Amino acid sequence: MNPTNPVAPAQARISVIGAGPGGLTCARILQRRGLAVTVYDREAGPDVRDQGGSLDLHADNGQIALREAGLLEEFFALSRPEGQEMRLLDPDGTITVRHVPEADELFKPEIDRGVLRDLLLRSVEPGTIRWGKGLESVGGPAEGPRLPRFTDGTTVETDLVIGADGASSRVRPAVSPAVPAYTGVSFLEAWFDDVDDSHPEIAELVGQGMAHAGDGERALVAQRNGGDHIRVYIVQQVPADWISRGGLAADDTDAVRALLQERFAHWSAPMRRLITDNDGPYVQRPIFALPVPHTWEPHPTVTLLGDAAHLMPPLGVGVNLAMLDAGELAVALATEATVADAVRAYESTMLPRSTETAELLDGAVADLLTPDLPDFADAPARP
């Protein structure tokens, strides 16, 4: 593409990098609007790894995108409205605040990330996704055509590259030099399986949704998932490499568990079960975020959505913004005269919105350590 011969979206070769919720939502809506798109993902297939915990999709962003994708009713059928229950606990395990959703409350029902992804995978046309295509870099002139280079040595020619490839985006350097920085807060994830039978005390403590407890220095965020699972995020303000600094490895479960027992020694025995009775090893998740604000000059052949554009702390907004971004970008491509016009129209809305949200959440992940759950906090998404 060049400025004297702009490409119309109907004739454009559109490449989405990343088959997560944002990338798949964008592809689904583009196809629904009659536009061709190819999605490239580094994973060898859709079932290579665990997709993470539970997500709540909000009526004022994530659900808007699902409506545009024609998937809202199917989402409601798969979601768990009871997962909107919220509990605030103290370190002794006493419930100090509890929200139980009404029977018809659908503002932010929960859905497992894997279930949502499967819904979106089923919705795109066969052959849309190219698995095993990890992006190395985006080459080609700024005016196009662009040349995504993959780690398997192949290259494709395309008129628009959409970076939906998350926190460690390989598309981002084509428009911005920004890199995520450590927030100073780290999550350690613990899993509990078959909770109603194998961990009934934990199931009773957590309830049907999310439970949060903090003492000012450390916190536990427990999240009910589908399939009788619970995930617990152990939140601490520590160096990103705090486990290795202690001479341990994250998969040295017994040693990490003993260290956590020391750090949570003053919490009650029922609460300590949330960090010691887990099934399998812990998963270390240091929390990173992009600089605030993160903006760039428009590029006619490359744009970003979701965490690739505005990585923020996992406080309940990430997937919702990614899907809203995806829907707005797809609609812009379906309605604007040229790809460059669509990118400008999309970014003129997305960048101010993401800046406003990022400013609100800047440094706020540390608020999870406090006894009071912040108003904007919600069940953590997978970083």
C-alpha positions as CSV (number, residue, x, y, z in Angstrom):
1,M,0.0,0.0,0.0
2,N,1.2,3.5,-0.7
3,P,-0.5,6.9,-0.1
4,T,-1.4,7.4,-3.8
5,N,-3.0,4.0,-4.1
6,P,-4.7,3.2,-0.8
7,V,-6.0,-0.2,-0.2
8,A,-9.7,-0.7,0.5
9,P,-10.4,-3.1,3.3
10,A,-12.5,-5.3,1.0
11,Q,-9.4,-5.9,-1.1
12,A,-6.9,-5.9,1.8
13,R,-4.8,-8.8,3.1
14,I,-5.4,-8.6,6.9
15,S,-3.2,-10.5,9.3
16,V,-4.0,-10.8,13.0
17,I,-1.2,-12.0,15.2
18,G,-2.4,-13.9,18.2
19,A,-5.4,-16.2,18.6
20,G,-6.5,-15.0,22.1
21,P,-9.9,-13.5,22.8
22,G,-9.0,-10.1,21.2
23,G,-7.6,-11.5,18.0
24,L,-10.3,-14.1,17.6
25,T,-13.1,-11.5,18.3
26,C,-11.6,-9.2,15.6
27,A,-11.4,-12.1,13.1
28,R,-15.0,-13.2,13.8
29,I,-16.4,-9.7,13.3
30,L,-14.3,-9.1,10.2
31,Q,-15.7,-12.3,8.6
32,R,-19.2,-11.4,9.7
33,R,-18.8,-8.1,7.9
34,G,-17.6,-9.9,4.7
35,L,-13.8,-9.2,5.1
36,A,-11.1,-11.7,4.7
37,V,-8.6,-12.3,7.5
38,T,-5.9,-14.8,8.6
39,V,-4.9,-15.3,12.2
40,Y,-1.4,-16.5,13.1
41,D,-0.6,-18.0,16.5
42,R,2.7,-19.3,17.9
43,E,1.1,-22.3,19.7
44,A,1.1,-25.6,17.9
45,G,-2.6,-26.0,18.3
46,P,-5.6,-24.8,20.4
47,D,-5.0,-27.3,23.3
48,V,-1.3,-26.9,23.9
49,R,-1.5,-25.2,27.3
50,D,-3.9,-24.2,30.0
51,Q,-5.7,-21.0,29.0
52,G,-5.9,-19.6,32.5
53,G,-8.6,-18.7,35.0
54,S,-12.0,-17.2,34.9
55,L,-13.0,-13.9,33.2
56,D,-15.9,-11.6,33.8
57,L,-17.2,-10.0,30.6
58,H,-18.8,-6.6,31.3
59,A,-22.0,-5.3,29.7
60,D,-20.4,-2.0,28.8
61,N,-17.4,-3.4,26.9
62,G,-16.8,-7.1,26.5
63,Q,-20.4,-7.9,25.9
64,I,-20.7,-5.2,23.3
65,A,-18.0,-7.0,21.3
66,L,-19.8,-10.3,21.7
67,R,-23.1,-8.8,20.5
68,E,-21.3,-7.4,17.4
69,A,-19.9,-10.9,16.9
70,G,-23.3,-12.5,17.1
71,L,-22.2,-14.6,20.1
72,L,-23.8,-12.9,23.1
73,E,-26.6,-15.4,23.7
74,E,-24.3,-18.3,23.4
75,F,-22.0,-16.6,25.9
76,F,-24.8,-16.2,28.4
77,A,-25.6,-19.9,28.0
78,L,-22.0,-20.9,28.8
79,S,-21.3,-18.3,31.5
80,R,-21.8,-18.5,35.2
81,P,-23.8,-15.6,36.6
82,E,-23.4,-16.9,40.1
83,G,-19.7,-16.2,39.6
84,Q,-20.4,-12.5,40.2
85,E,-20.5,-13.3,44.0
86,M,-17.8,-11.2,45.8
87,R,-16.5,-11.8,49.3
88,L,-14.1,-9.7,51.3
89,L,-12.4,-11.6,54.1
90,D,-10.1,-10.7,56.9
91,P,-6.9,-12.8,57.6
92,D,-8.9,-14.8,60.1
93,G,-11.4,-15.9,57.4
94,T,-14.3,-13.8,58.6
95,I,-16.5,-12.5,55.8
96,T,-16.7,-8.7,56.2
97,V,-18.4,-7.8,52.9
98,R,-20.4,-10.1,50.6
99,H,-22.2,-9.4,47.3
100,V,-24.6,-12.1,46.1
101,P,-25.8,-11.5,42.6
102,E,-29.5,-11.3,41.8
103,A,-30.9,-14.2,39.8
104,D,-31.2,-12.0,36.7
105,E,-27.9,-10.1,37.2
106,L,-25.9,-10.2,33.9
107,F,-23.6,-7.2,34.2
108,K,-20.4,-9.2,34.4
109,P,-21.0,-13.0,34.4
110,E,-18.0,-15.3,34.7
111,I,-16.7,-17.6,32.0
112,D,-13.5,-19.7,32.0
113,R,-11.0,-18.3,29.6
114,G,-10.7,-21.7,27.8
115,V,-14.5,-21.9,27.3
116,L,-14.5,-18.4,25.9
117,R,-11.7,-19.2,23.5
118,D,-13.4,-22.4,22.4
119,L,-16.6,-20.3,21.7
120,L,-14.6,-17.9,19.5
121,L,-12.6,-20.7,17.8
122,R,-15.8,-22.3,16.7
123,S,-17.1,-19.1,15.4
124,V,-14.4,-18.3,12.8
125,E,-14.3,-20.0,9.4
126,P,-12.3,-23.2,9.0
127,G,-8.8,-22.5,7.9
128,T,-8.7,-19.0,9.4
129,I,-6.0,-19.8,12.0
130,R,-2.4,-20.8,11.1
131,W,-1.0,-22.6,14.2
132,G,2.7,-22.9,14.9
133,K,3.4,-19.5,13.5
134,G,5.4,-17.5,16.1
135,L,6.1,-14.0,14.9
136,E,9.7,-12.9,14.9
137,S,9.3,-9.3,13.5
138,V,7.3,-7.1,11.2
139,G,9.3,-6.1,8.1
140,G,8.5,-4.2,4.9
141,P,8.0,-0.4,4.4
142,A,5.7,1.6,6.6
143,E,3.4,2.3,3.7
144,G,3.2,-1.4,2.9
145,P,3.0,-4.1,2.0
146,R,4.2,-5.4,5.3
147,L,6.2,-8.6,5.7
148,P,5.6,-10.5,9.0
149,R,8.5,-12.9,9.5
150,F,7.9,-16.0,11.5
151,T,10.2,-18.1,13.6
152,D,9.9,-21.0,11.2
153,G,11.7,-18.9,8.6
154,T,8.6,-18.1,6.5
155,T,7.3,-14.6,5.5
156,V,3.9,-13.5,4.3
157,E,2.9,-10.3,2.5
158,T,0.0,-8.3,4.0
159,D,-1.6,-4.9,3.9
160,L,-2.4,-4.7,7.6
161,V,-0.8,-6.3,10.6
162,I,-3.0,-6.3,13.8
163,G,-1.0,-7.0,16.9
164,A,-3.2,-9.0,19.3
165,D,-0.2,-10.9,20.7
166,G,-0.3,-9.8,24.3
167,A,2.2,-8.5,26.8
168,S,5.3,-9.6,25.0
169,S,4.0,-8.4,21.6
170,R,6.4,-8.9,18.6
171,V,4.2,-6.5,16.6
172,R,4.5,-3.6,19.1
173,P,8.1,-2.6,18.0
174,A,6.8,-1.7,14.6
175,V,4.9,1.2,16.0
176,S,6.4,1.9,19.5
177,P,9.7,1.4,21.4
178,A,7.9,0.9,24.7
179,V,8.4,-2.2,26.7
180,P,6.5,-3.4,29.8
181,A,8.1,-2.7,33.3
182,Y,7.7,-4.7,36.5
183,T,5.1,-3.2,38.8
184,G,6.7,-4.4,42.0
185,V,3.9,-6.8,42.7
186,S,4.0,-10.5,41.9
187,F,1.3,-13.2,41.9
188,L,1.9,-16.8,42.7
189,E,-0.9,-19.0,41.4
190,A,-2.1,-22.1,43.1
191,W,-4.7,-24.6,41.8
192,F,-7.3,-26.6,43.6
193,D,-9.1,-29.4,41.8
194,D,-12.4,-31.2,42.6
195,V,-12.9,-28.7,45.3
196,D,-16.3,-29.6,46.6
197,D,-15.2,-33.1,47.4
198,S,-11.4,-32.8,47.9
199,H,-11.3,-29.3,49.4
200,P,-14.7,-28.6,50.9
201,E,-13.4,-26.1,53.5
202,I,-11.8,-24.0,50.7
203,A,-14.9,-24.3,48.6
204,E,-17.1,-23.0,51.4
205,L,-14.6,-20.2,52.2
206,V,-14.4,-18.9,48.6
207,G,-18.1,-19.4,47.5
208,Q,-19.2,-19.2,43.9
209,G,-17.2,-16.2,42.8
210,M,-14.2,-14.3,44.1
211,A,-12.9,-13.9,47.6
212,H,-10.2,-11.4,48.6
213,A,-8.2,-10.9,51.8
214,G,-5.3,-8.6,52.5
215,D,-3.3,-7.4,55.5
216,G,-1.5,-4.4,54.0
217,E,1.6,-6.4,53.0
218,R,0.3,-9.5,51.4
219,A,-3.0,-10.7,50.0
220,L,-4.9,-13.7,48.7
221,V,-7.4,-13.5,45.8
222,A,-9.3,-16.8,45.3
223,Q,-11.4,-17.3,42.2
224,R,-14.0,-20.0,41.5
225,N,-13.6,-21.5,38.0
226,G,-15.8,-23.9,36.1
227,G,-15.4,-27.6,36.4
228,D,-15.2,-27.6,40.2
229,H,-11.8,-25.8,40.2
230,I,-10.5,-22.8,42.3
231,R,-7.4,-20.7,41.6
232,V,-5.8,-18.7,44.3
233,Y,-3.4,-15.8,43.5
234,I,-0.9,-15.1,46.3
235,V,-0.1,-11.4,46.0
236,Q,3.1,-9.9,47.4
237,Q,5.1,-6.7,46.9
238,V,8.5,-8.4,46.2
239,P,11.3,-8.4,43.6
240,A,10.3,-10.1,40.3
241,D,12.8,-12.9,41.0
242,W,12.0,-13.3,44.7
243,I,11.9,-17.1,44.5
244,S,15.2,-17.5,42.8
245,R,16.8,-14.9,45.1
246,G,15.8,-17.2,48.0
247,G,17.7,-20.0,46.3
248,L,14.5,-21.8,45.3
249,A,12.6,-22.7,42.1
250,A,8.9,-22.1,41.5
251,D,8.4,-25.9,40.9
252,D,10.1,-26.7,44.3
253,T,6.6,-26.9,45.7
254,D,7.5,-28.0,49.3
255,A,10.2,-25.4,49.7
256,V,8.0,-22.6,48.4
257,R,5.1,-23.8,50.5
258,A,7.3,-23.6,53.6
259,L,8.4,-20.1,52.8
260,L,4.8,-19.0,52.3
261,Q,3.8,-20.6,55.6
262,E,6.3,-18.3,57.3
263,R,5.1,-15.2,55.5
264,F,1.4,-16.0,56.3
265,A,2.1,-17.4,59.8
266,H,-0.2,-14.9,61.5
267,W,-3.2,-15.7,59.2
268,S,-5.7,-18.3,60.4
269,A,-5.3,-22.0,59.6
270,P,-8.4,-22.0,57.3
271,M,-6.9,-19.1,55.3
272,R,-3.5,-20.7,55.1
273,R,-5.0,-23.7,53.4
274,L,-5.5,-21.4,50.4
275,I,-1.7,-21.4,50.0
276,T,-0.7,-24.8,51.3
277,D,-3.3,-27.4,50.1
278,N,-2.9,-26.7,46.4
279,D,-2.8,-29.5,43.8
280,G,0.4,-29.4,41.9
281,P,3.2,-26.7,41.7
282,Y,2.8,-23.0,42.0
283,V,3.0,-20.8,38.9
284,Q,5.0,-17.5,39.2
285,R,3.3,-14.5,37.6
286,P,5.2,-11.2,38.1
287,I,3.0,-8.3,37.1
288,F,4.2,-6.0,34.3
289,A,2.6,-2.9,32.7
290,L,3.3,-0.6,29.8
291,P,4.2,3.0,30.5
292,V,1.4,5.4,31.1
293,P,0.4,6.9,28.7
294,H,1.3,4.6,25.9
295,T,0.6,6.2,22.5
296,W,2.2,6.3,19.0
297,E,1.9,8.0,15.7
298,P,-0.6,6.3,13.3
299,H,0.9,3.8,11.0
300,P,-1.2,2.9,7.9
301,T,-0.3,-0.7,7.9
302,V,0.1,-1.8,11.6
303,T,-2.0,-1.4,14.7
304,L,-2.4,-3.0,18.1
305,L,-5.2,-4.1,20.4
306,G,-5.5,-5.4,23.9
307,D,-2.4,-6.0,26.0
308,A,-0.1,-5.4,23.0
309,A,-1.5,-1.8,23.0
310,H,-2.1,-1.1,26.7
311,L,-0.9,-3.8,29.1
312,M,-2.2,-2.9,32.6
313,P,-2.4,-4.7,35.9
314,P,-4.8,-7.6,35.9
315,L,-7.7,-5.9,37.7
316,G,-10.6,-7.1,35.6
317,V,-10.4,-4.8,32.6
318,G,-7.8,-6.5,30.3
319,V,-9.9,-9.0,28.3
320,N,-12.9,-6.6,28.2
321,L,-10.8,-3.8,26.7
322,A,-9.1,-6.2,24.3
323,M,-12.5,-7.4,23.0
324,L,-13.9,-3.9,22.8
325,D,-10.8,-2.8,20.8
326,A,-11.2,-5.8,18.5
327,G,-14.9,-5.0,17.8
328,E,-14.2,-1.3,17.1
329,L,-11.3,-2.0,14.8
330,A,-13.2,-4.6,12.8
331,V,-16.2,-2.3,12.4
332,A,-13.8,0.5,11.3
333,L,-12.3,-1.7,8.7
334,A,-15.8,-2.6,7.5
335,T,-17.0,1.0,7.2
336,E,-14.0,3.2,6.3
337,A,-12.9,3.7,2.7
338,T,-9.3,2.6,3.2
339,V,-7.2,0.6,5.7
340,A,-5.3,3.7,6.7
341,D,-8.6,5.5,7.4
342,A,-9.8,2.6,9.5
343,V,-6.6,2.5,11.6
344,R,-6.8,6.2,12.3
345,A,-10.5,6.1,13.2
346,Y,-9.9,3.1,15.5
347,E,-6.9,4.6,17.3
348,S,-8.5,8.0,17.7
349,T,-11.0,6.2,20.1
350,M,-8.9,3.4,21.5
351,L,-5.8,5.4,22.6
352,P,-7.6,8.0,24.7
353,R,-9.8,5.3,26.3
354,S,-6.9,3.1,27.2
355,T,-4.9,6.1,28.5
356,E,-7.7,7.1,30.8
357,T,-8.1,3.5,32.1
358,A,-4.3,3.0,32.5
359,E,-4.0,6.3,34.5
360,L,-6.7,5.0,36.8
361,L,-5.0,1.7,37.3
362,D,-1.4,3.0,37.4
363,G,0.1,1.6,40.6
364,A,-3.2,0.3,41.7
365,V,-2.2,-3.3,41.8
366,A,-0.6,-2.6,45.1
367,D,-4.1,-1.8,46.5
368,L,-4.8,-5.5,46.3
369,L,-2.6,-5.8,49.4
370,T,-4.9,-3.7,51.5
371,P,-7.8,-5.0,53.6
372,D,-10.3,-3.1,51.4
373,L,-10.9,-4.3,47.9
374,P,-10.7,-1.4,45.5
375,D,-13.9,-0.5,43.6
376,F,-12.4,-1.3,40.3
377,A,-10.7,-4.5,41.2
378,D,-12.1,-7.8,40.0
379,A,-11.0,-11.4,39.5
380,P,-7.5,-11.4,38.1
381,A,-7.1,-12.4,34.5
382,R,-4.2,-14.5,33.5
383,P,-1.2,-12.1,33.0
